[in-house]
Amino acid sequence: MTEALSQADIDREIAAEHAAYGKRLADGAPAEHHPRRGYPPYRSSVLRHPGRPPVAIDVSGDPELVELASPAFGGRDITETDNDLTRQHTGEPVGERITVSGRLLDRSGRPVRGQLVEIWQANSAGRYAHQREQHDAPLDPNFTGVGRTLSDADGCYRFTTVRPGPYPWRNHVNAWRPAHIHFSVFGTAFTQRLVTQMYFPGDPLFPYDPILQSVTDDAARQRLVAAYDHGLSVPEFSLGYHWDIVLDGPRATWTEEGR
């Protein structure tokens, strides 16, 4: 945080951005389904995107060279517990257990099959199991907060986990992120990676969060919010949430740039 801005300061900036977007729409501009790179209320967004043209890398001599600088997840296959974050340790994690399921779809609503879907999240106290985490909420020894699965023949994915807690993030004074789960979807190579976030319905922190509000189009922002689905709830065990990911087209799910 570079300035001691208050939530009221950020609220005014968010309102100004929404008003400017509404004016652009009224003047005939097309809907903006993705946020602008330099969204002022999200202070670090200016530092998180390229300011110069990308540098082209010649990989013609070795097509796999580009993957050497990409994430590596080890050589093992996906196991039966990779998509169940409540079964990855010897004990039970603390928190409200949830089931999150949905479909990967293309712009025409067709299923996207066999795609690697990964998630990562904070624990129920709002803390990530990461060495650079600065939030002093308690760690959960029975919850690592990462999972993965493959979409099936109908494009469906499914995870069992615990509902993450909100956490402070120092964008401004008293800044809190709404509860969310990070999603990563791979194509056929590491260079075909999309990263986004899923939120929970009715979160009171929505209006105050510059990251979510950077998606200024109301319809696009709503596509980031899962729907409670009683049919996905597991009796005596977990509550269910449904969230589809549309990979391209006018109804595409917002994805983070540079991923």
GROMACS elastic network, one bead per residue, 0.5 to 0.9 nm:
[ bonds ]
;  ai    aj funct       b0    kb
    1     4     6  0.72464   500
    1     5     6  0.85416   500
    1    43     6  0.74016   500
    1    44     6  0.80395   500
    1   169     6  0.89640   500
    1   170     6  0.57211   500
    1   171     6  0.51546   500
    1   172     6  0.61678   500
    1   173     6  0.86731   500
    2     5     6  0.86961   500
    2    43     6  0.80287   500
    2   171     6  0.82639   500
    2   172     6  0.84967   500
    3   171     6  0.87078   500
    3   172     6  0.72964   500
    4   172     6  0.62334   500
    4   173     6  0.63879   500
    5     8     6  0.80673   500
    5     9     6  0.59907   500
    5    10     6  0.71505   500
    5   171     6  0.82956   500
    5   172     6  0.50922   500
    5   173     6  0.59547   500
    6     9     6  0.51449   500
    6    10     6  0.65620   500
    6    11     6  0.86610   500
    6   172     6  0.59232   500
    6   173     6  0.50777   500
    6   174     6  0.73624   500
    6   175     6  0.85130   500
    7    10     6  0.50588   500
    7    11     6  0.60023   500
    7    12     6  0.86367   500
    7   172     6  0.67336   500
    7   173     6  0.64059   500
    7   174     6  0.67788   500
    7   175     6  0.70113   500
    7   208     6  0.73564   500
    8    12     6  0.62647   500
    8    13     6  0.87014   500
    9    12     6  0.53214   500
    9    13     6  0.64554   500
    9    14     6  0.87944   500
    9    41     6  0.87053   500
    9   172     6  0.88763   500
   10    13     6  0.50394   500
   10    14     6  0.61039   500
   10    15     6  0.85543   500
   10    40     6  0.88880   500
   10    41     6  0.56599   500
   10    42     6  0.86287   500
   10   172     6  0.77588   500
   10   208     6  0.78063   500
   10   209     6  0.88580   500
   10   210     6  0.76304   500
   11    14     6  0.50885   500
   11    15     6  0.61270   500
   11    16     6  0.85813   500
   11    41     6  0.82585   500
   11   207     6  0.81037   500
   11   208     6  0.66668   500
   11   209     6  0.89564   500
   11   210     6  0.86198   500
   12    15     6  0.50942   500
   12    16     6  0.61543   500
   12    17     6  0.86737   500
   12    41     6  0.89956   500
   13    16     6  0.50526   500
   13    17     6  0.62388   500
   13    18     6  0.86925   500
   13    40     6  0.72929   500
   13    41     6  0.59251   500
   14    17     6  0.51368   500
   14    18     6  0.62504   500
   14    19     6  0.86017   500
   14    40     6  0.83689   500
   14    41     6  0.63300   500
   14   207     6  0.87882   500
   14   208     6  0.85201   500
   14   210     6  0.70833   500
   14   213     6  0.70449   500
   14   214     6  0.79610   500
   14   216     6  0.89245   500
   15    18     6  0.51449   500
   15    19     6  0.60950   500
   15    20     6  0.85735   500
   16    19     6  0.50558   500
   16    20     6  0.61068   500
   16    21     6  0.85719   500
   17    20     6  0.51104   500
   17    21     6  0.61811   500
   17    22     6  0.86291   500
   17    39     6  0.82759   500
   17    40     6  0.85108   500
   17    41     6  0.87701   500
   17   214     6  0.84071   500
   17   216     6  0.75301   500
   18    21     6  0.50454   500
   18    22     6  0.61467   500
   18    23     6  0.86532   500
   18   213     6  0.85943   500
   18   214     6  0.89377   500
   18   216     6  0.59653   500
   18   217     6  0.82800   500
   19    22     6  0.50279   500
   19    23     6  0.62562   500
   19    24     6  0.87122   500
   20    23     6  0.51048   500
   20    24     6  0.63129   500
   20    25     6  0.87660   500
   21    24     6  0.50740   500
   21    25     6  0.63357   500
   21    26     6  0.86725   500
   21    31     6  0.87312   500
   21    32     6  0.84049   500
   21   216     6  0.69433   500
   21   217     6  0.79323   500
   22    25     6  0.51328   500
   22    26     6  0.62013   500
   22    27     6  0.86403   500
   22   216     6  0.89499   500
   22   217     6  0.88310   500
   23    27     6  0.61127   500
   23    28     6  0.87219   500
   23    29     6  0.87495   500
   24    27     6  0.50584   500
   24    28     6  0.65149   500
   24    29     6  0.53344   500
   24    30     6  0.80440   500
   24    31     6  0.87241   500
   25    28     6  0.51953   500
   25    30     6  0.64266   500
   25    31     6  0.67250   500
   26    29     6  0.72651   500
   29    32     6  0.86591   500
   31   217     6  0.68919   500
   32    35     6  0.70826   500
   32    36     6  0.85302   500
   32   215     6  0.81081   500
   32   216     6  0.74188   500
   32   217     6  0.61994   500
   32   220     6  0.83506   500
   33   215     6  0.69181   500
   33   216     6  0.77764   500
   33   217     6  0.60897   500
   33   218     6  0.89719   500
   33   219     6  0.82297   500
   33   220     6  0.55093   500
   33   221     6  0.82182   500
   33   250     6  0.77273   500
   33   251     6  0.80934   500
   33   252     6  0.79548   500
   33   253     6  0.84423   500
   33   254     6  0.69730   500
   34    37     6  0.89960   500
   34   214     6  0.81980   500
   34   215     6  0.58597   500
   34   216     6  0.79184   500
   34   217     6  0.80373   500
   34   220     6  0.77386   500
   34   253     6  0.88790   500
   34   254     6  0.59181   500
   34   255     6  0.77339   500
   34   256     6  0.87515   500
   35    38     6  0.85596   500
   35    39     6  0.72560   500
   35   213     6  0.86614   500
   35   214     6  0.52705   500
   35   216     6  0.66158   500
   35   217     6  0.85059   500
   35   254     6  0.84361   500
   36    39     6  0.56854   500
   36   214     6  0.73756   500
   36   215     6  0.81594   500
   36   216     6  0.89672   500
   37    45     6  0.65414   500
   37    46     6  0.68799   500
   37    48     6  0.84705   500
   37    49     6  0.67219   500
   37   257     6  0.84007   500
   38    41     6  0.89652   500
   38    42     6  0.80700   500
   38    43     6  0.84836   500
   38    44     6  0.88231   500
   38    45     6  0.58414   500
   38    46     6  0.50298   500
   38    47     6  0.86624   500
   38    49     6  0.82530   500
   39    42     6  0.57756   500
   39    43     6  0.75824   500
   39    45     6  0.64814   500
   39    46     6  0.74139   500
   39   210     6  0.84476   500
   39   211     6  0.88746   500
   39   214     6  0.63623   500
   40    43     6  0.58717   500
   40    44     6  0.86839   500
   40    45     6  0.76828   500
   40    46     6  0.78757   500
   40   210     6  0.87342   500
   40   214     6  0.88927   500
   41    44     6  0.88814   500
   41    45     6  0.86904   500
   41   171     6  0.84712   500
   41   209     6  0.89546   500
   41   210     6  0.56260   500
   41   211     6  0.82844   500
   41   213     6  0.89076   500
   41   214     6  0.79941   500
   42    45     6  0.55730   500
   42    46     6  0.80988   500
   42   171     6  0.69851   500
   42   209     6  0.85963   500
   42   210     6  0.52131   500
   42   211     6  0.61455   500
   42   214     6  0.75211   500
   43    46     6  0.66511   500
   43    47     6  0.81838   500
   43   171     6  0.63495   500
   43   172     6  0.84961   500
   43   210     6  0.87136   500
   44    47     6  0.52177   500
   44    48     6  0.62792   500
   44   171     6  0.76719   500
   45    49     6  0.66929   500
   45   211     6  0.89260   500
   46    49     6  0.63237   500
   46    50     6  0.85886   500
   46    51     6  0.84749   500
   47    50     6  0.78605   500
   47    51     6  0.85114   500
   48   258     6  0.85706   500
   49   257     6  0.74193   500
   49   258     6  0.69488   500
   50    53     6  0.73086   500
   50    54     6  0.76047   500
   50   258     6  0.81904   500
   51    54     6  0.89787   500
   52    55     6  0.88347   500
   57    66     6  0.82346   500
   58    61     6  0.76699   500
   58    62     6  0.86764   500
   58    63     6  0.89222   500
   59    62     6  0.51895   500
   59    63     6  0.51991   500
   59    64     6  0.75456   500
   59    65     6  0.61580   500
   59    66     6  0.69241   500
   60    63     6  0.57694   500
   61    65     6  0.86224   500
   62    65     6  0.54732   500
   62    66     6  0.84161   500
   63    66     6  0.69112   500
   63    67     6  0.84597   500
   64    67     6  0.54924   500
   64    68     6  0.70989   500
   65    68     6  0.54605   500
   65    69     6  0.77096   500
   66    69     6  0.59867   500
   66    70     6  0.70995   500
   66   190     6  0.86225   500
   66   191     6  0.78395   500
   67    71     6  0.78583   500
   67    72     6  0.86993   500
   67   189     6  0.79613   500
   67   190     6  0.63519   500
   67   191     6  0.73579   500
   68    71     6  0.80606   500
   68    72     6  0.83761   500
   69    72     6  0.87664   500
   70   190     6  0.62689   500
   70   191     6  0.76126   500
   71   190     6  0.73531   500
   72    75     6  0.86437   500
   72   190     6  0.89701   500
   73    76     6  0.82516   500
   74    77     6  0.87294   500
   76    79     6  0.84397   500
   78    81     6  0.82622   500
   78    82     6  0.63068   500
   78    83     6  0.86867   500
   78   148     6  0.73938   500
   78   149     6  0.67671   500
   78   150     6  0.82350   500
   79    82     6  0.54065   500
   79    83     6  0.81132   500
   79   149     6  0.85391   500
   80    83     6  0.69562   500
   80    84     6  0.77429   500
   80   149     6  0.89476   500
   81    85     6  0.71471   500
   81    86     6  0.84752   500
   81    87     6  0.62030   500
   81    88     6  0.63064   500
   81   147     6  0.84136   500
   82    85     6  0.68854   500
   82    87     6  0.85663   500
   82    88     6  0.74991   500
   82   146     6  0.81949   500
   82   147     6  0.51709   500
   82   148     6  0.54524   500
   82   149     6  0.66619   500
   82   159     6  0.86620   500
   83    86     6  0.89867   500
   83   118     6  0.86029   500
   83   119     6  0.88674   500
   83   146     6  0.85592   500
   83   147     6  0.51301   500
   83   148     6  0.52448   500
   83   149     6  0.56071   500
   83   157     6  0.89610   500
   83   158     6  0.69305   500
   83   160     6  0.63926   500
   83   161     6  0.82534   500
   84    87     6  0.57555   500
   84    88     6  0.71092   500
   84   147     6  0.70201   500
   84   148     6  0.86557   500
   84   158     6  0.86873   500
   84   159     6  0.57265   500
   84   161     6  0.61109   500
   85    88     6  0.57159   500
   85    89     6  0.85165   500
   85    93     6  0.85868   500
   85   143     6  0.69584   500
   85   144     6  0.75540   500
   85   145     6  0.66259   500
   85   146     6  0.68802   500
   85   147     6  0.62800   500
   85   159     6  0.75995   500
   85   160     6  0.59636   500
   85   162     6  0.76686   500
   86    89     6  0.74416   500
   86    91     6  0.84789   500
   86    92     6  0.63391   500
   86    93     6  0.60995   500
   86    97     6  0.80026   500
   86   142     6  0.77934   500
   86   143     6  0.70160   500
   86   160     6  0.67286   500
   86   161     6  0.55829   500
   86   162     6  0.72968   500
   87    90     6  0.74691   500
   87    91     6  0.78667   500
   87    92     6  0.73241   500
   87    93     6  0.85461   500
   87   142     6  0.85657   500
   87   143     6  0.88111   500
   87   160     6  0.89399   500
   87   161     6  0.89328   500
   88    91     6  0.85073   500
   88    92     6  0.89964   500
   88   142     6  0.74919   500
   88   143     6  0.74688   500
   88   144     6  0.79925   500
   89    92     6  0.73655   500
   89    93     6  0.83265   500
   89   141     6  0.80873   500
   89   142     6  0.52618   500
   89   143     6  0.71120   500
   89   144     6  0.85328   500
   90   142     6  0.69505   500
   91   141     6  0.82820   500
   91   142     6  0.56138   500
   91   143     6  0.88671   500
   92   142     6  0.60058   500
   92   143     6  0.80472   500
   93    97     6  0.87948   500
   93   123     6  0.86098   500
   93   124     6  0.87218   500
   93   140     6  0.66462   500
   93   141     6  0.76164   500
   93   143     6  0.54248   500
   93   161     6  0.89055   500
   93   162     6  0.76613   500
   94    97     6  0.85491   500
   94   123     6  0.81212   500
   94   124     6  0.67011   500
   94   125     6  0.87323   500
   94   140     6  0.70209   500
   94   142     6  0.78382   500
   94   143     6  0.79807   500
   94   162     6  0.77026   500
   95   123     6  0.78969   500
   95   124     6  0.52325   500
   95   125     6  0.81499   500
   95   162     6  0.56941   500
   95   163     6  0.66572   500
   95   164     6  0.80907   500
   96   124     6  0.75001   500
   96   161     6  0.84571   500
   96   162     6  0.52783   500
   96   163     6  0.55638   500
   96   164     6  0.85278   500
   96   238     6  0.73163   500
   96   239     6  0.81877   500
   97   160     6  0.72903   500
   97   161     6  0.57383   500
   97   163     6  0.62298   500
   97   237     6  0.68233   500
   97   239     6  0.66932   500
   98   159     6  0.83044   500
   98   160     6  0.58808   500
   98   161     6  0.54729   500
   98   162     6  0.53899   500
   98   163     6  0.61484   500
   98   233     6  0.75658   500
   98   234     6  0.85338   500
   98   237     6  0.80888   500
   98   240     6  0.57113   500
   98   241     6  0.74091   500
   99   158     6  0.71999   500
   99   159     6  0.57555   500
   99   161     6  0.64407   500
   99   162     6  0.82132   500
   99   232     6  0.67063   500
   99   233     6  0.66488   500
   99   234     6  0.77084   500
   99   238     6  0.61918   500
   99   239     6  0.60291   500
   99   241     6  0.61699   500
   99   242     6  0.84985   500
  100   157     6  0.83133   500
  100   158     6  0.57802   500
  100   159     6  0.51982   500
  100   160     6  0.63964   500
  100   161     6  0.78582   500
  100   226     6  0.86700   500
  100   232     6  0.78703   500
  100   239     6  0.85997   500
  100   240     6  0.59520   500
  100   242     6  0.59293   500
  100   243     6  0.72625   500
  101   156     6  0.71398   500
  101   157     6  0.55605   500
  101   159     6  0.62982   500
  101   160     6  0.87258   500
  101   232     6  0.77173   500
  101   240     6  0.77808   500
  101   241     6  0.64234   500
  101   242     6  0.51245   500
  101   243     6  0.62118   500
  101   244     6  0.78581   500
  102   155     6  0.81442   500
  102   156     6  0.55348   500
  102   157     6  0.57150   500
  102   158     6  0.68203   500
  102   241     6  0.83364   500
  102   242     6  0.52808   500
  102   245     6  0.74041   500
  103   111     6  0.69822   500
  103   112     6  0.80128   500
  103   151     6  0.75934   500
  103   152     6  0.89399   500
  103   154     6  0.74117   500
  103   157     6  0.60850   500
  103   158     6  0.88811   500
  103   242     6  0.87481   500
  103   243     6  0.72645   500
  103   245     6  0.62312   500
  103   246     6  0.82318   500
  104   109     6  0.87256   500
  104   110     6  0.83105   500
  104   111     6  0.58468   500
  104   112     6  0.53743   500
  104   113     6  0.76612   500
  104   115     6  0.83790   500
  104   151     6  0.72173   500
  104   154     6  0.84732   500
  104   155     6  0.50208   500
  104   156     6  0.63623   500
  104   157     6  0.76985   500
  104   185     6  0.89483   500
  104   244     6  0.60965   500
  104   246     6  0.60525   500
  104   247     6  0.71519   500
  105   108     6  0.75458   500
  105   109     6  0.51957   500
  105   110     6  0.53156   500
  105   112     6  0.54441   500
  105   113     6  0.88794   500
  105   155     6  0.67907   500
  105   244     6  0.73772   500
  105   245     6  0.62057   500
  105   247     6  0.61926   500
  105   248     6  0.83717   500
  106   109     6  0.53333   500
  106   110     6  0.54737   500
  106   111     6  0.66011   500
  106   112     6  0.66089   500
  106   245     6  0.85708   500
  106   246     6  0.56217   500
  106   247     6  0.53558   500
  106   248     6  0.59156   500
  106   249     6  0.75251   500
  106   252     6  0.82208   500
  107   110     6  0.74301   500
  107   246     6  0.65483   500
  107   247     6  0.68199   500
  107   248     6  0.52495   500
  107   250     6  0.73258   500
  107   251     6  0.70468   500
  107   252     6  0.70720   500
  108   111     6  0.89793   500
  108   249     6  0.81071   500
  109   246     6  0.78060   500
  110   154     6  0.85177   500
  110   155     6  0.81631   500
  111   151     6  0.88865   500
  111   152     6  0.88352   500
  111   153     6  0.75340   500
  111   154     6  0.54697   500
  111   156     6  0.78448   500
  112   115     6  0.69700   500
  112   151     6  0.73228   500
  112   152     6  0.83578   500
  112   153     6  0.79520   500
  112   154     6  0.74385   500
  112   156     6  0.84648   500
  112   247     6  0.88558   500
  113   150     6  0.79511   500
  113   151     6  0.53910   500
  113   152     6  0.55614   500
  113   153     6  0.53472   500
  113   154     6  0.66231   500
  113   156     6  0.79662   500
  114   150     6  0.54411   500
  114   152     6  0.58359   500
  114   153     6  0.71654   500
  114   155     6  0.74274   500
  114   187     6  0.88363   500
  115   149     6  0.82135   500
  115   150     6  0.52609   500
  115   151     6  0.52575   500
  115   152     6  0.81150   500
  115   155     6  0.81480   500
  115   185     6  0.68777   500
  115   186     6  0.60614   500
  115   187     6  0.60706   500
  115   188     6  0.77831   500
  116   148     6  0.70217   500
  116   149     6  0.59413   500
  116   151     6  0.67625   500
  116   184     6  0.80614   500
  116   185     6  0.58435   500
  116   186     6  0.53056   500
  116   187     6  0.73015   500
  116   188     6  0.88782   500
  117   147     6  0.84280   500
  117   148     6  0.54873   500
  117   149     6  0.53583   500
  117   150     6  0.58769   500
  117   151     6  0.70898   500
  117   157     6  0.75458   500
  117   183     6  0.69915   500
  117   184     6  0.57084   500
  117   186     6  0.66481   500
  118   146     6  0.74278   500
  118   147     6  0.56513   500
  118   149     6  0.65349   500
  118   150     6  0.87045   500
  118   182     6  0.81447   500
  118   183     6  0.57234   500
  118   185     6  0.65145   500
  118   186     6  0.85017   500
  119   145     6  0.79108   500
  119   146     6  0.56004   500
  119   147     6  0.52743   500
  119   148     6  0.62031   500
  119   159     6  0.87488   500
  119   181     6  0.66669   500
  119   182     6  0.53609   500
  119   184     6  0.62273   500
  119   185     6  0.89808   500
  120   128     6  0.87043   500
  120   144     6  0.86628   500
  120   145     6  0.53406   500
  120   147     6  0.65508   500
  120   148     6  0.89095   500
  120   181     6  0.62234   500
  120   182     6  0.53091   500
  120   183     6  0.69155   500
  120   184     6  0.86394   500
  121   126     6  0.85654   500
  121   127     6  0.83614   500
  121   128     6  0.65579   500
  121   129     6  0.87724   500
  121   144     6  0.86107   500
  121   145     6  0.51431   500
  121   146     6  0.66872   500
  121   163     6  0.89661   500
  121   164     6  0.65552   500
  121   179     6  0.89745   500
  121   180     6  0.70885   500
  121   181     6  0.50880   500
  121   182     6  0.61274   500
  122   125     6  0.74547   500
  122   126     6  0.50537   500
  122   129     6  0.73014   500
  122   144     6  0.85541   500
  122   145     6  0.62025   500
  122   163     6  0.86407   500
  122   164     6  0.53061   500
  122   165     6  0.66449   500
  122   166     6  0.81982   500
  122   167     6  0.84549   500
  122   179     6  0.84240   500
  122   180     6  0.81932   500
  122   181     6  0.78172   500
  123   126     6  0.52717   500
  123   127     6  0.53691   500
  123   128     6  0.62373   500
  123   129     6  0.79629   500
  123   138     6  0.89041   500
  123   139     6  0.75016   500
  123   140     6  0.70463   500
  123   143     6  0.68587   500
  123   144     6  0.78536   500
  123   145     6  0.64729   500
  123   162     6  0.71771   500
  123   163     6  0.73953   500
  123   165     6  0.63407   500
  124   127     6  0.74696   500
  124   140     6  0.84984   500
  124   162     6  0.65895   500
  124   163     6  0.59055   500
  124   166     6  0.82987   500
  125   137     6  0.60050   500
  125   138     6  0.65949   500
  125   139     6  0.77958   500
  125   140     6  0.85546   500
  125   164     6  0.69755   500
  125   165     6  0.50208   500
  125   166     6  0.74508   500
  125   167     6  0.79632   500
  126   135     6  0.79813   500
  126   137     6  0.67475   500
  126   138     6  0.84751   500
  126   164     6  0.59619   500
  126   166     6  0.50365   500
  126   168     6  0.84942   500
  126   179     6  0.78743   500
  127   130     6  0.85068   500
  127   133     6  0.73008   500
  127   134     6  0.85230   500
  127   135     6  0.62672   500
  127   136     6  0.76512   500
  127   137     6  0.58752   500
  127   138     6  0.69402   500
  127   139     6  0.64802   500
  127   140     6  0.86752   500
  127   164     6  0.83913   500
  127   165     6  0.75979   500
  127   166     6  0.84875   500
  127   167     6  0.70788   500
  128   131     6  0.86609   500
  128   132     6  0.89588   500
  128   133     6  0.62725   500
  128   135     6  0.83482   500
  128   139     6  0.76663   500
  128   144     6  0.78819   500
  128   145     6  0.71670   500
  129   132     6  0.88209   500
  129   133     6  0.72660   500
  129   139     6  0.68805   500
  129   140     6  0.82168   500
  129   143     6  0.80646   500
  129   144     6  0.58382   500
  129   145     6  0.69840   500
  130   133     6  0.53455   500
  130   144     6  0.89438   500
  131   134     6  0.85217   500
  133   136     6  0.83268   500
  134   137     6  0.89076   500
  134   169     6  0.89012   500
  135   138     6  0.86274   500
  135   167     6  0.73397   500
  135   168     6  0.71296   500
  135   169     6  0.82287   500
  136   139     6  0.86187   500
  137   167     6  0.86611   500
  139   142     6  0.88470   500
  139   143     6  0.81536   500
  140   143     6  0.53720   500
  140   144     6  0.76745   500
  141   144     6  0.75269   500
  143   146     6  0.85537   500
  143   162     6  0.88443   500
  144   147     6  0.88671   500
  145   161     6  0.80855   500
  145   162     6  0.87663   500
  147   159     6  0.77313   500
  147   161     6  0.88517   500
  148   159     6  0.80730   500
  149   157     6  0.68191   500
  149   158     6  0.75379   500
  149   159     6  0.79398   500
  150   155     6  0.86966   500
  150   156     6  0.82812   500
  150   157     6  0.66008   500
  150   158     6  0.89183   500
  151   154     6  0.75133   500
  151   158     6  0.83567   500
  152   155     6  0.50505   500
  152   156     6  0.53299   500
  152   157     6  0.68017   500
  153   156     6  0.73450   500
  156   244     6  0.86787   500
  160   238     6  0.82683   500
  161   164     6  0.87697   500
  161   238     6  0.88444   500
  162   238     6  0.86718   500
  163   179     6  0.77587   500
  163   180     6  0.83655   500
  163   181     6  0.86930   500
  164   179     6  0.56347   500
  164   180     6  0.65787   500
  164   181     6  0.73942   500
  165   178     6  0.77794   500
  165   179     6  0.52883   500
  165   180     6  0.79973   500
  166   176     6  0.65343   500
  166   177     6  0.54854   500
  166   178     6  0.50610   500
  166   180     6  0.77934   500
  166   205     6  0.87211   500
  167   175     6  0.84272   500
  167   176     6  0.53821   500
  167   177     6  0.55046   500
  167   178     6  0.73781   500
  167   179     6  0.77553   500
  168   171     6  0.85601   500
  168   174     6  0.70726   500
  168   175     6  0.55495   500
  168   177     6  0.62025   500
  169   172     6  0.80281   500
  169   174     6  0.84475   500
  169   175     6  0.59399   500
  169   176     6  0.60157   500
  169   177     6  0.68154   500
  170   173     6  0.65287   500
  170   174     6  0.72408   500
  170   175     6  0.57376   500
  170   176     6  0.79058   500
  171   174     6  0.84218   500
  171   175     6  0.59773   500
  171   176     6  0.85961   500
  171   210     6  0.86823   500
  172   175     6  0.53811   500
  175   208     6  0.78620   500
  175   209     6  0.75526   500
  176   205     6  0.73204   500
  176   208     6  0.78953   500
  176   209     6  0.70212   500
  177   180     6  0.81130   500
  177   205     6  0.70613   500
  177   206     6  0.83350   500
  177   208     6  0.84217   500
  177   209     6  0.61146   500
  177   210     6  0.87860   500
  177   211     6  0.82766   500
  177   212     6  0.89162   500
  178   199     6  0.73576   500
  178   200     6  0.83178   500
  178   203     6  0.66966   500
  178   204     6  0.79288   500
  178   205     6  0.53574   500
  178   206     6  0.64145   500
  178   208     6  0.88546   500
  178   209     6  0.71550   500
  178   212     6  0.87333   500
  179   198     6  0.86578   500
  179   199     6  0.62776   500
  179   200     6  0.68128   500
  179   203     6  0.76838   500
  179   205     6  0.85746   500
  180   197     6  0.62944   500
  180   198     6  0.53911   500
  180   200     6  0.68285   500
  181   196     6  0.85482   500
  181   197     6  0.55454   500
  181   198     6  0.51866   500
  181   199     6  0.67427   500
  182   195     6  0.71788   500
  182   196     6  0.58796   500
  182   198     6  0.64079   500
  183   194     6  0.81485   500
  183   195     6  0.56297   500
  183   196     6  0.52689   500
  183   197     6  0.57172   500
  183   198     6  0.72363   500
  184   193     6  0.68017   500
  184   194     6  0.56225   500
  184   196     6  0.65498   500
  184   197     6  0.86710   500
  185   192     6  0.82005   500
  185   193     6  0.56587   500
  185   194     6  0.52189   500
  185   195     6  0.64932   500
  185   196     6  0.86609   500
  186   189     6  0.67822   500
  186   190     6  0.65735   500
  186   191     6  0.81398   500
  186   192     6  0.56522   500
  186   194     6  0.65573   500
  186   195     6  0.89294   500
  187   190     6  0.73645   500
  187   191     6  0.80636   500
  187   192     6  0.50064   500
  187   193     6  0.63854   500
  187   194     6  0.86019   500
  188   191     6  0.83751   500
  188   192     6  0.67092   500
  189   192     6  0.54545   500
  189   193     6  0.76891   500
  190   193     6  0.59624   500
  191   259     6  0.83069   500
  192   259     6  0.86124   500
  193   259     6  0.61932   500
  194   247     6  0.83486   500
  194   255     6  0.60198   500
  194   256     6  0.71800   500
  194   257     6  0.83959   500
  194   259     6  0.60824   500
  195   254     6  0.85691   500
  195   255     6  0.53004   500
  195   256     6  0.55759   500
  195   257     6  0.81809   500
  195   259     6  0.63568   500
  196   224     6  0.83266   500
  196   253     6  0.77138   500
  196   254     6  0.64137   500
  196   256     6  0.58343   500
  197   224     6  0.67270   500
  197   225     6  0.87675   500
  197   254     6  0.83403   500
  197   255     6  0.78673   500
  197   256     6  0.87052   500
  198   223     6  0.87504   500
  198   224     6  0.52877   500
  198   225     6  0.58290   500
  198   226     6  0.65172   500
  198   243     6  0.76828   500
  199   203     6  0.81111   500
  199   224     6  0.60675   500
  199   226     6  0.60103   500
  200   203     6  0.62946   500
  200   224     6  0.86762   500
  200   225     6  0.55758   500
  200   226     6  0.55368   500
  200   227     6  0.73652   500
  200   228     6  0.82365   500
  200   241     6  0.82806   500
  201   225     6  0.59643   500
  201   226     6  0.62501   500
  201   227     6  0.63696   500
  201   228     6  0.73643   500
  202   205     6  0.87807   500
  202   206     6  0.82037   500
  203   206     6  0.59164   500
  204   207     6  0.72371   500
  204   208     6  0.83727   500
  205   208     6  0.54576   500
  205   209     6  0.64031   500
  206   209     6  0.55930   500
  206   210     6  0.87165   500
  206   212     6  0.69497   500
  206   213     6  0.75396   500
  207   210     6  0.81339   500
  207   212     6  0.82986   500
  207   213     6  0.70080   500
  208   212     6  0.86860   500
  208   213     6  0.78367   500
  209   212     6  0.56631   500
  209   213     6  0.60471   500
  209   214     6  0.84989   500
  210   214     6  0.57352   500
  210   215     6  0.88721   500
  211   214     6  0.52466   500
  211   215     6  0.75739   500
  212   215     6  0.59084   500
  212   216     6  0.84201   500
  212   221     6  0.71058   500
  212   224     6  0.86329   500
  213   216     6  0.58420   500
  213   217     6  0.87442   500
  213   221     6  0.75892   500
  214   217     6  0.86953   500
  214   221     6  0.87830   500
  215   218     6  0.76058   500
  215   220     6  0.68220   500
  215   221     6  0.56389   500
  215   254     6  0.79902   500
  216   219     6  0.89044   500
  216   220     6  0.78551   500
  216   221     6  0.71123   500
  217   220     6  0.53634   500
  217   221     6  0.61469   500
  217   222     6  0.87196   500
  218   221     6  0.51203   500
  218   222     6  0.62157   500
  218   223     6  0.88224   500
  219   222     6  0.51675   500
  219   223     6  0.65067   500
  219   251     6  0.88378   500
  220   223     6  0.52535   500
  220   224     6  0.72258   500
  220   251     6  0.74206   500
  220   252     6  0.80822   500
  220   253     6  0.72015   500
  220   254     6  0.71298   500
  221   224     6  0.55817   500
  221   225     6  0.74563   500
  221   253     6  0.87967   500
  221   254     6  0.80241   500
  222   225     6  0.54059   500
  222   226     6  0.84786   500
  223   226     6  0.76202   500
  223   243     6  0.84208   500
  223   244     6  0.84390   500
  223   245     6  0.85542   500
  223   251     6  0.82959   500
  223   252     6  0.84549   500
  223   253     6  0.63339   500
  223   254     6  0.80156   500
  224   243     6  0.80831   500
  224   245     6  0.87685   500
  224   253     6  0.68269   500
  224   254     6  0.73430   500
  225   243     6  0.74182   500
  226   241     6  0.60545   500
  226   242     6  0.55937   500
  226   244     6  0.80849   500
  227   240     6  0.86010   500
  227   241     6  0.54980   500
  227   242     6  0.52783   500
  227   243     6  0.65764   500
  228   232     6  0.84607   500
  228   233     6  0.88249   500
  228   239     6  0.78993   500
  228   240     6  0.60043   500
  228   242     6  0.63236   500
  229   232     6  0.54921   500
  229   233     6  0.68342   500
  229   239     6  0.78919   500
  229   240     6  0.52076   500
  229   241     6  0.51098   500
  229   242     6  0.59327   500
  230   233     6  0.51042   500
  230   234     6  0.85108   500
  230   239     6  0.71181   500
  230   240     6  0.59405   500
  230   241     6  0.78658   500
  231   234     6  0.79988   500
  231   240     6  0.70870   500
  232   238     6  0.85646   500
  232   239     6  0.70331   500
  232   241     6  0.66810   500
  232   242     6  0.76568   500
  233   236     6  0.88040   500
  233   237     6  0.77345   500
  233   238     6  0.54851   500
  233   241     6  0.77409   500
  234   237     6  0.53261   500
  234   238     6  0.50497   500
  234   239     6  0.64405   500
  234   240     6  0.72372   500
  235   238     6  0.68534   500
  235   239     6  0.83898   500
  244   253     6  0.84805   500
  245   252     6  0.74277   500
  245   253     6  0.58065   500
  246   249     6  0.78467   500
  246   251     6  0.67010   500
  246   253     6  0.52496   500
  246   254     6  0.88148   500
  247   251     6  0.84990   500
  247   252     6  0.53467   500
  247   253     6  0.63573   500
  247   254     6  0.87588   500
  247   255     6  0.89115   500
  248   251     6  0.70807   500
  248   253     6  0.74979   500
  249   252     6  0.52806   500
  251   254     6  0.89766   500
  252   255     6  0.86020   500
  255   259     6  0.83717   500
  256   259     6  0.63844   500
